[in-house]
Amino acid sequence: MATEGPARRRIQVAEHPRLLKLKEIFNSKFGSIPKFYVRAPGRVNIIEQDMLIAVEPVKTHTLQLANTNPLYPDFSTSANNIQIDRTNPLWHNYFLCGFKGIQEHFGLSNLTGMNCLVDGNIPPSSGLSSSSALVCCAGLVTLTVLGMNLSKVELAEICAKSERYIGTEGGGMDQSISFLAEEGTAKLIEFSPLRATDVKLPSGAVFVIANSCVEMNKAATSHFNVRVMECRLAAKLLAKYKSLQWDKVLRLEEVQTELGISLEEMLLVTEDALHSEPYSPEEICKCLGISLEELRTQILSPNTQDVLIFKLYQRAKHVYSEAARVLQFKKICEEAPDNIVQLLGELMNQSHKSCRDMYECSCPELDQLVDICRKFGAPGSRLTGAGWGGCTVSIVPADKLPSFLANVQEAYYQRSNRSLAPEKQSLFVTKPGGGALVFLEA
């Protein structure tokens, strides 16, 4: 897996209605036909939605971007002067992130231009990683146009890093699964080094995605970055408490690795080292022995410099307990006990409670939707994605699926008049799909 690049597949476009429609719209917009197509999925460890881009390299140095969704206006720019606007993260900026990431990785200038038509069926700002899928798709488009090769792991790492051009201090989970996913199996994603392990899901249950219809653009608010900074500060205070070199530490995982102890033991260290009351910037400075100016300029990101309180204990406790739940989920799937669906459901419920109470990234609509899903037969339900809106994921016994879908549709969408999004995007069954790939017309 370490060296293998994304797959290339020759297909008859006429046999694929979505690709054929994309080809026709491309022709009407650019007066030519695409040379190839690239697909990159959203959170496909359990989701099938994806981004598709039809591409034609051109001899000019102009990058022309269009979208099949009329809500997203056309955009063009010089391929050699990529400017990414952090203050107003419009759709095309995510494409530019992936393009610039590949450009900078290879140190290239004087790039060829291209015409691109984007078609996405991932509900935007829904926690299903539509933005990350677009960054990944753009990265693979650029790599293919340049005729370069990278492994899936290298591509995932570049795209995770380049999405930060938009101002979101994300990790790399969404980009990793977009490239490393395989059909028919869920994946356990681990970092340092990046790797993916197959996880066999129970055959007697399905996973159902339900969209709360509350949109949350994580690049347009500071919620997401504040949590990243709280985790970073918690990691530094824990490292200092344990006499580690705290100034080099950025992630909570690094503290655990450095100490060589289990996640359960890290939770005990968190109890000892951090207090549950919020920390002020002044108290953090006192703990670390630095000035406010050093905290602001050397540790905090630009949109978190004016935050007045940081909940370090709660964030660290959530991250370590969530990591422990992920490993427990994998262990239960491997052991496959008779009550596997119930056990996995309980872990998902614990996860949502922690997201809601300790990480505080839920919202009233998500909590309501989770309660409705549990009421109508899901042993477990939780938010998925960045939070503050977006979707829930529920585990549902296969024999209860028809009544579950009908009851949730009525209780959440019809009663609240939330069927604004197309029904298929509001509530749908998922299964693990494949990762990013390039289609060439046969």
Protein Blocks (a to p, Z undefined) as FASTA:
>chain_A
ZZpccddddddfklmmklmmmmmmmmmmnopacfbdcdddddfklpcbdcdddddddfbf
cdcdddfblklccddddfklccddfklccfklmmmmmmmmmmmmnopahiacdddddddf
bdehklnommmmmmmmmmmmmmmmnopacdfklmmmmmmmmmmmnopacfklmmmmmmmp
cehiacdddehiaddddddddfkbccddddehiacdfklpmklmmmmmmmmmmmmmmmmm
nopafklpmbfklmmmmnopafklmmmmmmmmpcfbdcdfklmmmmnopafklmmmmmmc
fklmmpfbdcfklmmmmmmmmmmmmmmmmmmmmnopaklmmmmmmmmmmmmmmmmmmnop
acfklmmmmmmmmmnopabdcdedjbjiajddddddfklmmmmmmmmmmmmmmmnopamb
cfklmoccddddddddddddZZ
